[in-house]
Amino acid sequence: MNDITHKISTLRVALAQAIVKVSKTETIAAIKNGSVPKGDVFTMAKAAALLAVKSTSNVIPDCHPMPIESTSVNSEIIGCEIKILVEVKTIYKTGVEVEAMHGASVAALTMYDMLKPIDKGVEIHNIRLVEKKGGKSDYNQASENGLRAAVVVCSDSVSQGLKEDRSGPIITKKLEECGVSLSHYLVIADEPASIAEKVEWLVNEEVDIIIFAGGTGLSSRDVTPDTLEPLIERNIPGIMEAARAYGMDRMPYSMLSRGVSGMINKSLILSFPGSTGAATDYMNALFPFVLHVFKIMNGASHD
């Protein structure tokens, strides 16, 4: 199965459809008056769909087992066709499209099995995904914004050429994947004056996102949050809360990061730990979702 450990859990919804077509009106009449020999068609098909949704990962090899938190099954007779709609919801790391289509398929097969003794012309048509919500595409908003970002690596050893910067490339790669262009990539020492100077310059350059990597720990040289916090005009504490919570699921030491986040003028300021693992975790936790900040500032709804 594909690795989904880097993803975050969001509300996922999928709606799938299947059509069962009968060959004579008498079949529809039998369904309506409850005279189908094998029993109540709609009740049996609904039960089959519910079982199918929950057992999808046991049938489809590459599907992940997941908590199914809601399933609704509705059937409607339209002429000589029965339209089956199955909606599935979960709060998880991957979508439920296959679960919904599996449910609709098995509901249709159940109807076929129940109706074939009285109608040899029953057919199944148009099993398809009608709608899905909550996946990555719902949150990837950068392409229409044309956002620019700067990455500032705060490290004494890297700035002195003693170590190679490994976190910066991770951050820039994720930004590019989200459609955010890199306007500046800088390496500076852990010095408050240097950090403050770069903040002022990049804000004046109207850079949309300014990410500082490094200096968020507890050593005497870790001064990035202490320098940034008084400069930030509007704190957005939920951003770093989300990043630390994501990190805690993967590395308990994430609780020790003191990173801060907020706005200076129209620039979003983010401060990350300097390790490669933390850079990966923080970027996966926050992007592309954090880009909604710019939608809100431009007057879009928070919903």
N, C-alpha and C positions, 0 to 999 in steps of 0.2 A: 504494500500500500504506500501511497505517497506520504511523505513526511509533512505533517501539519502542526508539529510542535511549536513552530514559530508564529503561528496565527493566533489571533485573539478571538474570544467568543463574542458573537453578536447575535441578535435576533435574526433567525433565518426563516423565511417563509417560501413555500413553493406550492403552486396550484397546477394540477395535472388533469387531463381529460382523456376519456375513452368513449367511443360510440359503439353501441350494440344495435345492429339493424336486423329487424325480423322481416320475414317475407310475406306475412299475411296479418290482416287486422285482427283475426281471431286470437292470435298470440298475445297481442296487446290487451284484448278483452280478458283473456285468462289471467294475465298478470294483475289487472285492475280488480277483478272479482275474486282473486285468491284461489283459482282452480288449477293452478299449475301443479301436476302430480308431486313434484319434488319439494313443494312448500312455497313459502313467501320469498319471492325472488329478491326484493329489495333488502329484506332483513338479512338473508344469507349473504348477499353480495357485500353488504356493509361489514358484516362480521369478517368475511374473507379479506376485505381491503384492510381492515384494522390489523389483522394478523400479518398480512403481507408487508405492511409498512414497518412493523416492528421487527420483522425477520429479514429485512433487505440485505443486511451485511452477511447473513448466512447463505444467501443465494447468489448475490453478485460479488465476485471475488475481490474486487478492488475497493469496495465500499467500506467505510469505517463504521464500527458499532458506535451508536450515539444515543443520547437520551431523546426520546420522542416525547415532546411535552404537550402536543395537541394534534389531533387528527380529526377532520370532519369529512364525512362522505355523504354526498347528495346525488340523487338520481332524478331525472326529469324525462317524462315521455313527451316526445315531439313527433307527432305522426306515427310512423313505423320505426322510429329510432328512440333509443334510450340514451340520454346524455349523462355520463357519470363524471362528477367532479370530486377530486380528492385534494384537500388542502392539508399540508403538514407544517408544523412549527416546531422550532427548537431554539435554544440558546447554546450555540456550539461554535466550533472552529471551522466547520465546513458545511456546505449546503445540503438541502434535503430534496433536491430535484428528483434524484433516482428513486428515493423512498416514495414520493408522491406518484411518480409514474408506475412504480411497481404496484402500489396500491390500486391505481386505476386499472392496470392490466389484469390483475387477479380478480378484481370485481367483475370486469368484463368476461373473463374466462368462467367465472362462477355462474354468471347469467347464461352464458353459452351452454354450459353443462346442464343447467336446470331446464333450459328451453328446448334443447335438441330433441327430446322425445316427442314434442308436439309440433316442432317446426324444423325441418331439415335444411332450411335456407338461412339460418341465423349466421350473421357475419359480424366480425369485429373490425372497426375502422378507427383511424385518426387518433391513435394513442400519442399524446404530445404534451409538452410542457407549455402551459398557458402563461404563467408568470412566475417570477422568482424575485425575492427581495432580501437584502441584508448582506450580500456578498461584497467582495472587493470593489467591483465596478460601481456600486452605489456610493462609494466614498472617495473615489479617485477623482478629485476635482481640479487638479493642478493645471491640466492642459489648457483649459479655457481661461485661466488666470494669468499665464505668462509670468509666474513668480520667479524671483531671483534669490539665491541664497549665498551666504558666506560661511565658510568653515574656518574657525580659528582654533588651532591646536595649542594648548597651554602646557608646556613641558620644558623644564630646564634641560633635561638630557637630550631631547630631540632638537631643541634650538641650538644646543652646543655641538650637534653632530655626533653625539655619543650613541644614540639609538635611532632606529628607523621608525618613522611614524606609520603605524598600522591601523589606527582607528579612523584617521581622516579619509582614507580611500573607501572604507566601509560606509561611512556617512555619505560621501559624494556619490557612490554607486547607487545607494537607495534613493537619494534625491533625484538622480537622473531617471530611475525607474518610475518615479512619481511625476515626471514631467517638469521638475524644478531645475532651472539652469543654475550652474555654479558661476558666480561672478568673481569671487575672491577665495583664495585658499592660502592661509597664513599660518606660520609657526612662530610663537613667541614664548618668552620665558614666563615663569610664574611670578610676575611682578604686577602689583595693583596698578601702577601708573601705566604700564603697557596695555593692560586689559582695558582700562578706562579710556585710553587714547584710541584704541581700535573700536570700541563701542561708539564713541562720538563720531569718528570718521565714517564708519559703515552706516550709521543712522543718517548722517548727512548725505551719504551716497544713495539713500533711499533703498537700501537692500531690504528685501521683504523678511527674510529669515536669517538670523545670525546665530550659528551654533558654536558654542565653545565646548571643546572636548578636553577634559583634564582639569585637575585642580579642585575636585569636588569632595575629596576625602578628608581625613582628620589630621594629616601631618601639618607641621608649621608652615610648609610651603604651599599648602592647598588653600589658595585665597580667592579662587574664581567666584564662588557664590557670595563671599563677603564683599567683594568689589562690585558685583553686578546688582545685588539686592537694593542698595540705596539709589541706584541709577534707574531702576525699573519704575515706570510711572503707574502701571496697572498690573498688579499681580494676577497670574492665572494659576493658582496652586494645583488645580485638578490635573494639569498636564503632567507635572512631575509625580503626583500621586499615582497616576495611571502607569507611568513608566516604572516607578519603583515596585508597584504591585505586580506588574508583568515580570519584572526581574526577580522578584521574590519567589515566583513559581519555578524559577530555573536556578537561582543562586541566592541562598539566604543572605549573603553579605550585601545584597542590594539595599537592604535597609540602612546601610551606613553612608550611602551617597547623600550629599547635601545640595544637589542640583536645584536650581531655581528656574522660574519661567515667568514671562510676562511681556508687556508691551512697552516700548519706548517710542513715542510718536507713533508711526505706523509700522515699526519693525518688531517682529516677534523674536524675543530673546530666549534661547534654550541653552542650558548648561548640562553637559553629560560627563560621566566618568571617562577616564582616558583609556581604559582597557578595551581590547578588541571585543571581548564578550559583551561588555556593557554597551558599547557602541552599537553592536548588532541588536541587542535586546531593546534598547531605547528607540532605535529607528523602526524596528518591527512593531513596537508598541504604539508609536505615535503617528507613523505615516502610512497612508495618506490622510488619516482622520483629522490630524491637527490642522490641516489646510482649510478646514471649515472656518477657522478664525477669520480668514480673509473674506469669505462669503458674508459672515455676520457684519464685519466692518463696512461692507459695501451695501448693507441693507437687507440681506437675505434673512429668512426666518431661521431661528435656531433649531426648529424641528427637523 
